[in-house]
Amino acid sequence: MAVDGRLGEEHLRNERLDHRFKGLPPDADGLTVGELAAERRSLFTGGFTTPVLALSAESLTHNLALLETYSERHGLAFAPHGKTSMSPQLFARQLDHGAWGITAALPHQVRVYRAFGIRRIFLANEVVDAVALRWLSAELDSDPGFRFICYVDSVRGVELMDEALRAAGGSRPVDVVVELGAGEGARTGVRKEAECARVADAVADTDTLRLVGVAGYEGEVPQADSDTVRAWLRRLTALAADFDAAGRFSGTVDEIVVSAGGSAWFDAVADVFAEIPVLSRPVLKLLRSGAYVSHDDGHYKRLTPFNRIPAEGALQPAFRLWAQVISRPSPEQAFVNAGKRDAAYDLDLPEAQVVRDARTGEIRPARGITVTGLSDQHGKLHTSPDAVIEVGDWVGFGLSHPCTSFDKWQLIPLADADGTVTDLIRTFF
């Protein structure tokens, strides 16, 4: 994973464990990550403390392979959004599974990616921070093999980028794509095609920026459905064709970038991108879905395109949060020692899935157990008369929304189906 002397897998495996990392065995303090992983301890009996978030090794491997196959089948390049996990170990596995590069949302994330040797980065935002642009210019000059692309969505943004990059004095222009907004009231992006052309003209008037394509995010289409999403995607691909016909891509551009694709509509992206006509140069059809890597038991389980295209496969939820019952004050109530600091809750509350019996170690379905609320460090459960649960039991929860699950944990055990921990996944939020 490391290039040009940058950090890599060995650096992560040599990190020493201590109090910074919640959920890990106290007697592992002083061991390296690699040493603890090599011990292959049980998540349940190996000293891990609750709450502890675990990733399923089998589901992770399955999901990585599925999106690789899907992208290849549909002729798509793939730059999964790294903000989901912010894990260089997972980036490396995504690249090993054919990813073109990794998508970022912020310059800080680009710095993390570069620290671990990522050579191709797509930043799905406009960058107008002069300090970040000076760093980026120096980074491009220091590594001729580094490919970087980011959005532009305003003439003013182009002016600010040009000003900062001229002051930096770099020798390489920054590649940009014009972001087409998904509609009135949506997020960022240029709303009208005529304004897109003005932004492209502003780029052409600089020596510091180079227009290489168009992009956007279909997940922001208002009242999105199959028809409205596809209509917007056809606007995006038509914009690329119009720019090409007008000669807006300079002679130094080897390929035209057309990029979209969150985790809810990548089937529509595949269908519409397949319709792109022959342009003057090859087209890099770049998909950016990120949540697939862990999938989930809520939001993306409901929205995944694989629900519409089951013949293409199915993602598997890879997260399970284990917490311990610490109070059973009434027959209708129980409380566990995990809350908002440990579990995603912005889209859905955690889902109680299984109970590990504290007396026998038996794992059984969590029948009659529902999460009704979270405080900072507690989860409130409603228990029906058929619920079998007592103080000391471990409850395994499914989570909704990977992006706000990963960010609460710096080291996440990667566990086989039998609970054997084979690795620890480091995050950098």
TORKOL-4160 file (C-alpha; in steps of 0.2 Angstrom, whole numbers, padded with zeros to 4 digits, m for minus):
429
<pt num="1" X="0000" Y="0000" Z="0000"/>
<pt num="2" X="0014" Y="0012" Z="0003"/>
<pt num="3" X="0023" Y="0021" Z="m0011"/>
<pt num="4" X="0038" Y="0033" Z="m0011"/>
<pt num="5" X="0041" Y="0030" Z="0007"/>
<pt num="6" X="0024" Y="0034" Z="0013"/>
<pt num="7" X="0015" Y="0025" Z="0027"/>
<pt num="8" X="0007" Y="0008" Z="0024"/>
<pt num="9" X="0001" Y="m0008" Z="0031"/>
<pt num="10" X="0017" Y="m0011" Z="0042"/>
<pt num="11" X="0015" Y="0006" Z="0050"/>
<pt num="12" X="m0003" Y="0002" Z="0055"/>
<pt num="13" X="0002" Y="m0016" Z="0061"/>
<pt num="14" X="0016" Y="m0008" Z="0072"/>
<pt num="15" X="0005" Y="0004" Z="0081"/>
<pt num="16" X="0005" Y="0001" Z="0100"/>
<pt num="17" X="m0012" Y="m0002" Z="0109"/>
<pt num="18" X="m0017" Y="0007" Z="0124"/>
<pt num="19" X="m0032" Y="0017" Z="0132"/>
<pt num="20" X="m0035" Y="0027" Z="0117"/>
<pt num="21" X="m0044" Y="0012" Z="0108"/>
<pt num="22" X="m0061" Y="0007" Z="0116"/>
<pt num="23" X="m0067" Y="m0011" Z="0117"/>
<pt num="24" X="m0050" Y="m0019" Z="0116"/>
<pt num="25" X="m0044" Y="m0031" Z="0129"/>
<pt num="26" X="m0035" Y="m0021" Z="0143"/>
<pt num="27" X="m0022" Y="m0035" Z="0144"/>
<pt num="28" X="m0017" Y="m0030" Z="0126"/>
<pt num="29" X="m0010" Y="m0014" Z="0131"/>
<pt num="30" X="0008" Y="m0013" Z="0125"/>
<pt num="31" X="0005" Y="m0025" Z="0111"/>
<pt num="32" X="0005" Y="m0019" Z="0093"/>
<pt num="33" X="m0010" Y="m0021" Z="0082"/>
<pt num="34" X="m0002" Y="m0035" Z="0072"/>
<pt num="35" X="0003" Y="m0044" Z="0088"/>
<pt num="36" X="m0015" Y="m0044" Z="0095"/>
<pt num="37" X="m0022" Y="m0049" Z="0078"/>
<pt num="38" X="m0010" Y="m0064" Z="0077"/>
<pt num="39" X="m0016" Y="m0070" Z="0094"/>
<pt num="40" X="m0033" Y="m0073" Z="0085"/>
<pt num="41" X="m0043" Y="m0070" Z="0101"/>
<pt num="42" X="m0062" Y="m0073" Z="0102"/>
<pt num="43" X="m0072" Y="m0057" Z="0102"/>
<pt num="44" X="m0082" Y="m0065" Z="0116"/>
<pt num="45" X="m0070" Y="m0073" Z="0127"/>
<pt num="46" X="m0053" Y="m0065" Z="0123"/>
<pt num="47" X="m0055" Y="m0050" Z="0134"/>
<pt num="48" X="m0064" Y="m0038" Z="0123"/>
<pt num="49" X="m0074" Y="m0026" Z="0133"/>
<pt num="50" X="m0092" Y="m0019" Z="0129"/>
<pt num="51" X="m0097" Y="m0010" Z="0119"/>
<pt num="52" X="m0087" Y="m0016" Z="0105"/>
<pt num="53" X="m0090" Y="m0014" Z="0086"/>
<pt num="54" X="m0085" Y="m0028" Z="0075"/>
<pt num="55" X="m0084" Y="m0031" Z="0056"/>
<pt num="56" X="m0089" Y="m0047" Z="0048"/>
<pt num="57" X="m0074" Y="m0054" Z="0038"/>
<pt num="58" X="m0085" Y="m0064" Z="0027"/>
<pt num="59" X="m0097" Y="m0050" Z="0023"/>
<pt num="60" X="m0083" Y="m0038" Z="0020"/>
<pt num="61" X="m0075" Y="m0049" Z="0007"/>
<pt num="62" X="m0092" Y="m0053" Z="m0001"/>
<pt num="63" X="m0096" Y="m0035" Z="m0003"/>
<pt num="64" X="m0079" Y="m0030" Z="m0010"/>
<pt num="65" X="m0080" Y="m0044" Z="m0023"/>
<pt num="66" X="m0098" Y="m0040" Z="m0028"/>
<pt num="67" X="m0095" Y="m0021" Z="m0032"/>
<pt num="68" X="m0079" Y="m0026" Z="m0042"/>
<pt num="69" X="m0089" Y="m0038" Z="m0052"/>
<pt num="70" X="m0104" Y="m0026" Z="m0055"/>
<pt num="71" X="m0092" Y="m0012" Z="m0060"/>
<pt num="72" X="m0083" Y="m0023" Z="m0073"/>
<pt num="73" X="m0100" Y="m0030" Z="m0080"/>
<pt num="74" X="m0106" Y="m0013" Z="m0083"/>
<pt num="75" X="m0090" Y="m0005" Z="m0090"/>
<pt num="76" X="m0088" Y="0007" Z="m0075"/>
<pt num="77" X="m0072" Y="0013" Z="m0067"/>
<pt num="78" X="m0075" Y="0014" Z="m0048"/>
<pt num="79" X="m0068" Y="0026" Z="m0035"/>
<pt num="80" X="m0077" Y="0022" Z="m0019"/>
<pt num="81" X="m0081" Y="0036" Z="m0007"/>
<pt num="82" X="m0067" Y="0034" Z="0006"/>
<pt num="83" X="m0076" Y="0046" Z="0018"/>
<pt num="84" X="m0087" Y="0031" Z="0023"/>
<pt num="85" X="m0073" Y="0021" Z="0032"/>
<pt num="86" X="m0058" Y="0033" Z="0032"/>
<pt num="87" X="m0048" Y="0017" Z="0033"/>
<pt num="88" X="m0032" Y="0015" Z="0023"/>
<pt num="89" X="m0033" Y="m0004" Z="0026"/>
<pt num="90" X="m0050" Y="m0005" Z="0017"/>
<pt num="91" X="m0044" Y="0007" Z="0004"/>
<pt num="92" X="m0030" Y="m0005" Z="0000"/>
<pt num="93" X="m0043" Y="m0019" Z="m0001"/>
<pt num="94" X="m0054" Y="m0009" Z="m0013"/>
<pt num="95" X="m0040" Y="m0005" Z="m0024"/>
<pt num="96" X="m0035" Y="m0023" Z="m0024"/>
<pt num="97" X="m0053" Y="m0027" Z="m0030"/>
<pt num="98" X="m0050" Y="m0016" Z="m0045"/>
<pt num="99" X="m0055" Y="0002" Z="m0039"/>
<pt num="100" X="m0048" Y="0016" Z="m0050"/>
<pt num="101" X="m0045" Y="0027" Z="m0035"/>
<pt num="102" X="m0053" Y="0033" Z="m0020"/>
<pt num="103" X="m0066" Y="0048" Z="m0018"/>
<pt num="104" X="m0064" Y="0061" Z="m0005"/>
<pt num="105" X="m0075" Y="0075" Z="0002"/>
<pt num="106" X="m0063" Y="0086" Z="0010"/>
<pt num="107" X="m0044" Y="0091" Z="0008"/>
<pt num="108" X="m0040" Y="0084" Z="0025"/>
<pt num="109" X="m0046" Y="0067" Z="0019"/>
<pt num="110" X="m0035" Y="0069" Z="0004"/>
<pt num="111" X="m0020" Y="0072" Z="0015"/>
<pt num="112" X="m0024" Y="0055" Z="0024"/>
<pt num="113" X="m0026" Y="0046" Z="0008"/>
<pt num="114" X="m0009" Y="0053" Z="0002"/>
<pt num="115" X="0000" Y="0049" Z="0018"/>
<pt num="116" X="m0005" Y="0031" Z="0014"/>
<pt num="117" X="0000" Y="0032" Z="m0005"/>
<pt num="118" X="m0016" Y="0033" Z="m0014"/>
<pt num="119" X="m0012" Y="0038" Z="m0032"/>
<pt num="120" X="m0029" Y="0043" Z="m0039"/>
<pt num="121" X="m0041" Y="0054" Z="m0029"/>
<pt num="122" X="m0057" Y="0061" Z="m0034"/>
<pt num="123" X="m0063" Y="0075" Z="m0023"/>
<pt num="124" X="m0082" Y="0077" Z="m0024"/>
<pt num="125" X="m0082" Y="0096" Z="m0019"/>
<pt num="126" X="m0076" Y="0112" Z="m0024"/>
<pt num="127" X="m0060" Y="0117" Z="m0015"/>
<pt num="128" X="m0058" Y="0136" Z="m0012"/>
<pt num="129" X="m0047" Y="0135" Z="0004"/>
<pt num="130" X="m0030" Y="0144" Z="m0001"/>
<pt num="131" X="m0020" Y="0134" Z="0012"/>
<pt num="132" X="m0027" Y="0117" Z="0005"/>
<pt num="133" X="m0024" Y="0122" Z="m0013"/>
<pt num="134" X="m0006" Y="0127" Z="m0009"/>
<pt num="135" X="m0003" Y="0110" Z="m0001"/>
<pt num="136" X="m0011" Y="0101" Z="m0016"/>
<pt num="137" X="0000" Y="0111" Z="m0028"/>
<pt num="138" X="0015" Y="0105" Z="m0019"/>
<pt num="139" X="0009" Y="0087" Z="m0018"/>
<pt num="140" X="0006" Y="0087" Z="m0037"/>
<pt num="141" X="0023" Y="0093" Z="m0040"/>
<pt num="142" X="0031" Y="0081" Z="m0029"/>
<pt num="143" X="0023" Y="0066" Z="m0037"/>
<pt num="144" X="0021" Y="0065" Z="m0056"/>
<pt num="145" X="0011" Y="0049" Z="m0054"/>
<pt num="146" X="m0002" Y="0058" Z="m0043"/>
<pt num="147" X="m0019" Y="0060" Z="m0052"/>
<pt num="148" X="m0031" Y="0072" Z="m0043"/>
<pt num="149" X="m0048" Y="0078" Z="m0049"/>
<pt num="150" X="m0061" Y="0090" Z="m0040"/>
<pt num="151" X="m0077" Y="0099" Z="m0043"/>
<pt num="152" X="m0079" Y="0117" Z="m0049"/>
<pt num="153" X="m0097" Y="0124" Z="m0047"/>
<pt num="154" X="m0095" Y="0143" Z="m0049"/>
<pt num="155" X="m0085" Y="0157" Z="m0058"/>
<pt num="156" X="m0081" Y="0164" Z="m0041"/>
<pt num="157" X="m0074" Y="0147" Z="m0035"/>
<pt num="158" X="m0063" Y="0146" Z="m0051"/>
<pt num="159" X="m0057" Y="0164" Z="m0047"/>
<pt num="160" X="m0052" Y="0159" Z="m0029"/>
<pt num="161" X="m0044" Y="0142" Z="m0035"/>
<pt num="162" X="m0034" Y="0151" Z="m0048"/>
<pt num="163" X="m0028" Y="0165" Z="m0036"/>
<pt num="164" X="m0022" Y="0152" Z="m0023"/>
<pt num="165" X="m0014" Y="0141" Z="m0036"/>
<pt num="166" X="m0005" Y="0155" Z="m0045"/>
<pt num="167" X="0002" Y="0161" Z="m0028"/>
<pt num="168" X="0008" Y="0143" Z="m0025"/>
<pt num="169" X="0018" Y="0143" Z="m0041"/>
<pt num="170" X="0016" Y="0125" Z="m0045"/>
<pt num="171" X="0020" Y="0117" Z="m0062"/>
<pt num="172" X="0005" Y="0106" Z="m0064"/>
<pt num="173" X="m0013" Y="0112" Z="m0067"/>
<pt num="174" X="m0027" Y="0105" Z="m0056"/>
<pt num="175" X="m0039" Y="0094" Z="m0065"/>
<pt num="176" X="m0057" Y="0099" Z="m0063"/>
<pt num="177" X="m0075" Y="0093" Z="m0067"/>
<pt num="178" X="m0090" Y="0105" Z="m0068"/>
<pt num="179" X="m0103" Y="0099" Z="m0055"/>
<pt num="180" X="m0121" Y="0099" Z="m0062"/>
<pt num="181" X="m0133" Y="0102" Z="m0047"/>
<pt num="182" X="m0146" Y="0089" Z="m0045"/>
<pt num="183" X="m0160" Y="0102" Z="m0045"/>
<pt num="184" X="m0167" Y="0117" Z="m0036"/>
<pt num="185" X="m0166" Y="0115" Z="m0017"/>
<pt num="186" X="m0153" Y="0102" Z="m0019"/>
<pt num="187" X="m0135" Y="0102" Z="m0013"/>
<pt num="188" X="m0120" Y="0110" Z="m0022"/>
<pt num="189" X="m0118" Y="0111" Z="m0041"/>
<pt num="190" X="m0122" Y="0123" Z="m0055"/>
<pt num="191" X="m0141" Y="0123" Z="m0058"/>
<pt num="192" X="m0142" Y="0127" Z="m0076"/>
<pt num="193" X="m0132" Y="0121" Z="m0091"/>
<pt num="194" X="m0129" Y="0139" Z="m0097"/>
<pt num="195" X="m0120" Y="0143" Z="m0081"/>
<pt num="196" X="m0110" Y="0127" Z="m0082"/>
<pt num="197" X="m0104" Y="0134" Z="m0099"/>
<pt num="198" X="m0099" Y="0150" Z="m0090"/>
<pt num="199" X="m0089" Y="0140" Z="m0077"/>
<pt num="200" X="m0081" Y="0130" Z="m0090"/>
<pt num="201" X="m0076" Y="0146" Z="m0099"/>
<pt num="202" X="m0069" Y="0153" Z="m0083"/>
<pt num="203" X="m0058" Y="0137" Z="m0081"/>
<pt num="204" X="m0052" Y="0139" Z="m0099"/>
<pt num="205" X="m0046" Y="0157" Z="m0095"/>
<pt num="206" X="m0034" Y="0150" Z="m0082"/>
<pt num="207" X="m0017" Y="0141" Z="m0083"/>
<pt num="208" X="m0019" Y="0133" Z="m0066"/>
<pt num="209" X="m0035" Y="0123" Z="m0069"/>
<pt num="210" X="m0039" Y="0110" Z="m0083"/>
<pt num="211" X="m0056" Y="0105" Z="m0087"/>
<pt num="212" X="m0057" Y="0086" Z="m0089"/>
<pt num="213" X="m0076" Y="0082" Z="m0087"/>
<pt num="214" X="m0092" Y="0084" Z="m0078"/>
<pt num="215" X="m0099" Y="0076" Z="m0062"/>
<pt num="216" X="m0113" Y="0077" Z="m0050"/>
<pt num="217" X="m0123" Y="0067" Z="m0036"/>
<pt num="218" X="m0140" Y="0060" Z="m0041"/>
<pt num="219" X="m0144" Y="0056" Z="m0023"/>
<pt num="220" X="m0149" Y="0074" Z="m0021"/>
<pt num="221" X="m0162" Y="0074" Z="m0035"/>
<pt num="222" X="m0178" Y="0081" Z="m0027"/>
<pt num="223" X="m0191" Y="0068" Z="m0025"/>
<pt num="224" X="m0180" Y="0055" Z="m0032"/>
<pt num="225" X="m0187" Y="0040" Z="m0042"/>
<pt num="226" X="m0181" Y="0030" Z="m0056"/>
<pt num="227" X="m0188" Y="0042" Z="m0069"/>
<pt num="228" X="m0182" Y="0058" Z="m0061"/>
<pt num="229" X="m0164" Y="0051" Z="m0057"/>
<pt num="230" X="m0162" Y="0045" Z="m0075"/>
<pt num="231" X="m0168" Y="0062" Z="m0082"/>
<pt num="232" X="m0155" Y="0071" Z="m0072"/>
<pt num="233" X="m0141" Y="0058" Z="m0077"/>
<pt num="234" X="m0146" Y="0061" Z="m0095"/>
<pt num="235" X="m0143" Y="0080" Z="m0092"/>
<pt num="236" X="m0126" Y="0076" Z="m0085"/>
<pt num="237" X="m0121" Y="0065" Z="m0100"/>
<pt num="238" X="m0128" Y="0077" Z="m0112"/>
<pt num="239" X="m0118" Y="0091" Z="m0104"/>
<pt num="240" X="m0102" Y="0081" Z="m0107"/>
<pt num="241" X="m0106" Y="0078" Z="m0125"/>
<pt num="242" X="m0110" Y="0097" Z="m0127"/>
<pt num="243" X="m0094" Y="0102" Z="m0119"/>
<pt num="244" X="m0085" Y="0090" Z="m0131"/>
<pt num="245" X="m0094" Y="0096" Z="m0146"/>
<pt num="246" X="m0089" Y="0114" Z="m0142"/>
<pt num="247" X="m0071" Y="0110" Z="m0140"/>
<pt num="248" X="m0071" Y="0114" Z="m0121"/>
<pt num="249" X="m0059" Y="0100" Z="m0117"/>
<pt num="250" X="m0041" Y="0105" Z="m0121"/>
<pt num="251" X="m0029" Y="0095" Z="m0132"/>
<pt num="252" X="m0020" Y="0089" Z="m0117"/>
<pt num="253" X="m0035" Y="0079" Z="m0110"/>
<pt num="254" X="m0033" Y="0060" Z="m0114"/>
<pt num="255" X="m0050" Y="0055" Z="m0107"/>
<pt num="256" X="m0066" Y="0064" Z="m0103"/>
<pt num="257" X="m0072" Y="0060" Z="m0085"/>
<pt num="258" X="m0091" Y="0058" Z="m0082"/>
<pt num="259" X="m0094" Y="0054" Z="m0064"/>
<pt num="260" X="m0109" Y="0051" Z="m0052"/>
<pt num="261" X="m0115" Y="0037" Z="m0041"/>
<pt num="262" X="m0120" Y="0036" Z="m0023"/>
<pt num="263" X="m0126" Y="0020" Z="m0015"/>
<pt num="264" X="m0144" Y="0021" Z="m0019"/>
<pt num="265" X="m0145" Y="0023" Z="m0038"/>
<pt num="266" X="m0129" Y="0016" Z="m0045"/>
<pt num="267" X="m0140" Y="0005" Z="m0056"/>
<pt num="268" X="m0147" Y="0020" Z="m0065"/>
<pt num="269" X="m0130" Y="0027" Z="m0067"/>
<pt num="270" X="m0124" Y="0011" Z="m0075"/>
<pt num="271" X="m0139" Y="0011" Z="m0087"/>
<pt num="272" X="m0138" Y="0030" Z="m0092"/>
<pt num="273" X="m0119" Y="0029" Z="m0093"/>
<pt num="274" X="m0120" Y="0015" Z="m0105"/>
<pt num="275" X="m0130" Y="0027" Z="m0117"/>
<pt num="276" X="m0115" Y="0039" Z="m0118"/>
<pt num="277" X="m0112" Y="0042" Z="m0136"/>
<pt num="278" X="m0094" Y="0041" Z="m0144"/>
<pt num="279" X="m0085" Y="0057" Z="m0140"/>
<pt num="280" X="m0069" Y="0064" Z="m0146"/>
<pt num="281" X="m0059" Y="0055" Z="m0133"/>
<pt num="282" X="m0062" Y="0039" Z="m0122"/>
<pt num="283" X="m0074" Y="0042" Z="m0108"/>
<pt num="284" X="m0070" Y="0037" Z="m0090"/>
<pt num="285" X="m0086" Y="0032" Z="m0082"/>
<pt num="286" X="m0083" Y="0034" Z="m0064"/>
<pt num="287" X="m0094" Y="0027" Z="m0051"/>
<pt num="288" X="m0092" Y="0033" Z="m0033"/>
<pt num="289" X="m0103" Y="0023" Z="m0021"/>
<pt num="290" X="m0095" Y="0020" Z="m0004"/>
<pt num="291" X="m0107" Y="0013" Z="0009"/>
<pt num="292" X="m0107" Y="m0004" Z="0000"/>
<pt num="293" X="m0091" Y="m0009" Z="0009"/>
<pt num="294" X="m0100" Y="m0013" Z="0025"/>
<pt num="295" X="m0118" Y="m0010" Z="0019"/>
<pt num="296" X="m0130" Y="m0009" Z="0034"/>
<pt num="297" X="m0146" Y="m0016" Z="0042"/>
<pt num="298" X="m0157" Y="0000" Z="0039"/>
<pt num="299" X="m0155" Y="0014" Z="0027"/>
<pt num="300" X="m0145" Y="0006" Z="0014"/>
<pt num="301" X="m0153" Y="m0011" Z="0016"/>
<pt num="302" X="m0169" Y="m0002" Z="0011"/>
<pt num="303" X="m0162" Y="0008" Z="m0003"/>
<pt num="304" X="m0149" Y="m0003" Z="m0011"/>
<pt num="305" X="m0151" Y="m0005" Z="m0030"/>
<pt num="306" X="m0148" Y="m0023" Z="m0028"/>
<pt num="307" X="m0166" Y="m0024" Z="m0021"/>
<pt num="308" X="m0172" Y="m0019" Z="m0039"/>
<pt num="309" X="m0159" Y="m0030" Z="m0048"/>
<pt num="310" X="m0158" Y="m0046" Z="m0037"/>
<pt num="311" X="m0151" Y="m0056" Z="m0052"/>
<pt num="312" X="m0135" Y="m0045" Z="m0050"/>
<pt num="313" X="m0132" Y="m0051" Z="m0032"/>
<pt num="314" X="m0135" Y="m0044" Z="m0014"/>
<pt num="315" X="m0124" Y="m0035" Z="m0002"/>
<pt num="316" X="m0122" Y="m0041" Z="0016"/>
<pt num="317" X="m0122" Y="m0030" Z="0032"/>
<pt num="318" X="m0105" Y="m0032" Z="0040"/>
<pt num="319" X="m0107" Y="m0022" Z="0056"/>
<pt num="320" X="m0113" Y="m0029" Z="0072"/>
<pt num="321" X="m0112" Y="m0018" Z="0088"/>
<pt num="322" X="m0110" Y="m0029" Z="0104"/>
<pt num="323" X="m0116" Y="m0021" Z="0121"/>
<pt num="324" X="m0120" Y="m0028" Z="0138"/>
<pt num="325" X="m0136" Y="m0028" Z="0148"/>
<pt num="326" X="m0132" Y="m0018" Z="0163"/>
<pt num="327" X="m0149" Y="m0015" Z="0170"/>
<pt num="328" X="m0166" Y="m0024" Z="0170"/>
<pt num="329" X="m0177" Y="m0012" Z="0180"/>
<pt num="330" X="m0194" Y="m0019" Z="0175"/>
<pt num="331" X="m0201" Y="m0033" Z="0164"/>
<pt num="332" X="m0203" Y="m0021" Z="0150"/>
<pt num="333" X="m0186" Y="m0012" Z="0151"/>
<pt num="334" X="m0168" Y="m0016" Z="0149"/>
<pt num="335" X="m0153" Y="m0005" Z="0147"/>
<pt num="336" X="m0136" Y="m0008" Z="0138"/>
<pt num="337" X="m0120" Y="0001" Z="0139"/>
<pt num="338" X="m0119" Y="0008" Z="0122"/>
<pt num="339" X="m0127" Y="0024" Z="0116"/>
<pt num="340" X="m0124" Y="0039" Z="0104"/>
<pt num="341" X="m0105" Y="0038" Z="0107"/>
<pt num="342" X="m0105" Y="0020" Z="0100"/>
<pt num="343" X="m0119" Y="0018" Z="0087"/>
<pt num="344" X="m0126" Y="0027" Z="0072"/>
<pt num="345" X="m0143" Y="0035" Z="0076"/>
<pt num="346" X="m0145" Y="0049" Z="0063"/>
<pt num="347" X="m0156" Y="0039" Z="0051"/>
<pt num="348" X="m0162" Y="0024" Z="0061"/>
<pt num="349" X="m0160" Y="0017" Z="0079"/>
<pt num="350" X="m0149" Y="0001" Z="0081"/>
<pt num="351" X="m0159" Y="m0015" Z="0078"/>
<pt num="352" X="m0157" Y="m0029" Z="0091"/>
<pt num="353" X="m0153" Y="m0045" Z="0082"/>
<pt num="354" X="m0146" Y="m0058" Z="0094"/>
<pt num="355" X="m0142" Y="m0061" Z="0112"/>
<pt num="356" X="m0127" Y="m0070" Z="0118"/>
<pt num="357" X="m0131" Y="m0078" Z="0135"/>
<pt num="358" X="m0120" Y="m0073" Z="0149"/>
<pt num="359" X="m0122" Y="m0090" Z="0157"/>
<pt num="360" X="m0120" Y="m0102" Z="0143"/>
<pt num="361" X="m0112" Y="m0092" Z="0128"/>
<pt num="362" X="m0127" Y="m0098" Z="0118"/>
<pt num="363" X="m0132" Y="m0085" Z="0104"/>
<pt num="364" X="m0151" Y="m0084" Z="0101"/>
<pt num="365" X="m0162" Y="m0072" Z="0091"/>
<pt num="366" X="m0166" Y="m0056" Z="0100"/>
<pt num="367" X="m0185" Y="m0059" Z="0100"/>
<pt num="368" X="m0196" Y="m0046" Z="0108"/>
<pt num="369" X="m0182" Y="m0034" Z="0110"/>
<pt num="370" X="m0183" Y="m0016" Z="0103"/>
<pt num="371" X="m0172" Y="m0001" Z="0104"/>
<pt num="372" X="m0183" Y="0014" Z="0109"/>
<pt num="373" X="m0169" Y="0027" Z="0112"/>
<pt num="374" X="m0151" Y="0031" Z="0115"/>
<pt num="375" X="m0142" Y="0043" Z="0127"/>
<pt num="376" X="m0124" Y="0046" Z="0126"/>
<pt num="377" X="m0119" Y="0030" Z="0134"/>
<pt num="378" X="m0135" Y="0020" Z="0136"/>
<pt num="379" X="m0147" Y="0011" Z="0125"/>
<pt num="380" X="m0165" Y="0009" Z="0130"/>
<pt num="381" X="m0173" Y="m0007" Z="0126"/>
<pt num="382" X="m0192" Y="m0012" Z="0127"/>
<pt num="383" X="m0194" Y="m0030" Z="0131"/>
<pt num="384" X="m0210" Y="m0040" Z="0127"/>
<pt num="385" X="m0216" Y="m0054" Z="0138"/>
<pt num="386" X="m0207" Y="m0067" Z="0127"/>
<pt num="387" X="m0190" Y="m0058" Z="0128"/>
<pt num="388" X="m0177" Y="m0069" Z="0136"/>
<pt num="389" X="m0163" Y="m0057" Z="0143"/>
<pt num="390" X="m0155" Y="m0053" Z="0159"/>
<pt num="391" X="m0141" Y="m0042" Z="0166"/>
<pt num="392" X="m0124" Y="m0048" Z="0159"/>
<pt num="393" X="m0130" Y="m0054" Z="0143"/>
<pt num="394" X="m0122" Y="m0047" Z="0127"/>
<pt num="395" X="m0134" Y="m0040" Z="0114"/>
<pt num="396" X="m0129" Y="m0039" Z="0096"/>
<pt num="397" X="m0136" Y="m0024" Z="0086"/>
<pt num="398" X="m0137" Y="m0021" Z="0067"/>
<pt num="399" X="m0133" Y="m0003" Z="0063"/>
<pt num="400" X="m0140" Y="0009" Z="0050"/>
<pt num="401" X="m0129" Y="0021" Z="0040"/>
<pt num="402" X="m0111" Y="0016" Z="0038"/>
<pt num="403" X="m0103" Y="0033" Z="0038"/>
<pt num="404" X="m0109" Y="0037" Z="0055"/>
<pt num="405" X="m0104" Y="0020" Z="0062"/>
<pt num="406" X="m0086" Y="0020" Z="0057"/>
<pt num="407" X="m0083" Y="0037" Z="0063"/>
<pt num="408" X="m0086" Y="0032" Z="0081"/>
<pt num="409" X="m0072" Y="0019" Z="0082"/>
<pt num="410" X="m0053" Y="0021" Z="0079"/>
<pt num="411" X="m0050" Y="0002" Z="0079"/>
<pt num="412" X="m0063" Y="m0010" Z="0074"/>
<pt num="413" X="m0060" Y="m0029" Z="0076"/>
<pt num="414" X="m0062" Y="m0039" Z="0060"/>
<pt num="415" X="m0070" Y="m0056" Z="0065"/>
<pt num="416" X="m0074" Y="m0072" Z="0057"/>
<pt num="417" X="m0091" Y="m0079" Z="0059"/>
<pt num="418" X="m0086" Y="m0089" Z="0075"/>
<pt num="419" X="m0080" Y="m0073" Z="0083"/>
<pt num="420" X="m0061" Y="m0076" Z="0080"/>
<pt num="421" X="m0053" Y="m0058" Z="0078"/>
<pt num="422" X="m0041" Y="m0059" Z="0063"/>
<pt num="423" X="m0037" Y="m0041" Z="0061"/>
<pt num="424" X="m0041" Y="m0023" Z="0067"/>
<pt num="425" X="m0046" Y="m0010" Z="0055"/>
<pt num="426" X="m0039" Y="0008" Z="0059"/>
<pt num="427" X="m0049" Y="0023" Z="0055"/>
<pt num="428" X="m0044" Y="0041" Z="0053"/>
<pt num="429" X="m0058" Y="0054" Z="0056"/>
